[in-house]
Amino acid sequence: MLIGEVARRSGVSARMLRHYESLGLVRPSGRTGSGYREYSREDIRRIFHVESLRSLGLSLREIGRALDEPGFAPSALVDDLVRRTRERIAAETELLTRLLRIDAAGPADWEDVLQAVALLQALGSKSPDARQRAALSSAHEAAVPVDALVEAVLSETDTNVAGALRWALARSGAAAAAPLAEGLDSPVAAVRERAVRALTELPGGEATAQLRHALASPDAVVRGHAALALGTQGVVDAVPTLIDMIVAGRNDTDAADALSVLAGEGATADRIATGLVGRLAHDGTGAPARGRLTQALAGVPGARASSALAELSRDEDRAVALTATYLLGLREER
């Protein structure tokens, strides 16, 4: 079969077939009487082998080795191809993400594009100072897409940079609440904590709704941050978690302060007092926890809390009794 017919049937151009011949990949087995290249059935089969290996991403040099070296191990080559392909996909994915973020920033001209690129690169810098400057400047220069800030917040380990990033994210508006909430399901505890801390600083009802969901998290740290934030907002659903925090001795002072904010005169104060008293009476509540619960009653107004303190002033635990007596005295002085 002559080269033109081979090119037509195989889909490989005559020029490429001549290139293969020059490299020694595919040499036509014969020549016609006029000197034209003539390909045998085996030659054509080798052409298809070459094209098949090219489709896998092998270089022509690698193809030559694969076809001509008897000891060449295909498994090693395939493993290398897998590695290189994954690296290429990762690089292309990173490029696509960067392009989408720049597009989301809505650049008006090339100057905006360049500023956005510079800020995104700075957010990924190894220098904490550079990352902090990028976070602080994001409010004044080219807009940084919310998902880029969320990713930076969830991965940041430097305390100062993390604070700057949360500030920048809070200024970006309520759109950050949903992507941040995805971080609450991370298998990494540190990421879950960063997500909930950022949510507590976001304005708007969407952030509050996500914090309400966080009260059901299996992570006690996530529940605690959510409860403290919701308590200061007057969300009574946070009460059980705040009481749990006092019992556990985890941010118990802040939890007691949050209960004080929630405990206005009336039903909420009575609900809080009832919850504190119920945990005081629980058989599994140890002496240190009972002391903290008694102290928490100090910030709860109303007759229910006063009655509980009066009863506790006669408690068998002397430390609890003395604390309750002292707190009753303070109430009487008011």
Secondary structure, 3 states (H helix, E strand, C coil): CEHHHHHHHHCCCHHHHHHHHHHCCCCCCEECCCCCEECCHHHHHHHHHHHHHHHCCCCHHHHHHHHHCCCCCHHHHHHHHHHHHHHHHHHHHHHHHHHHHHHHCCCCCHHHHHHHHHHHHHHCCCCHHHHHHHHHHCCCCCCCCHHHHHHHHHHCCCHHHHHHHHHHHHHCCHHHHHHHHHHHHCCCHHHHHHHHHHHHCCCCHHHHHHHHHHCCCCCHHHHHHHHHHHHHCCCHHHHHHHHHHHHHCCCHHHHHHHHHHHCCCCHHHHHHHHHHHHHHCCCCCCHHHHHHHHHHHHHCCCHHHHHHHHHHCCCCCHHHHHHHHHHHHHHHHC
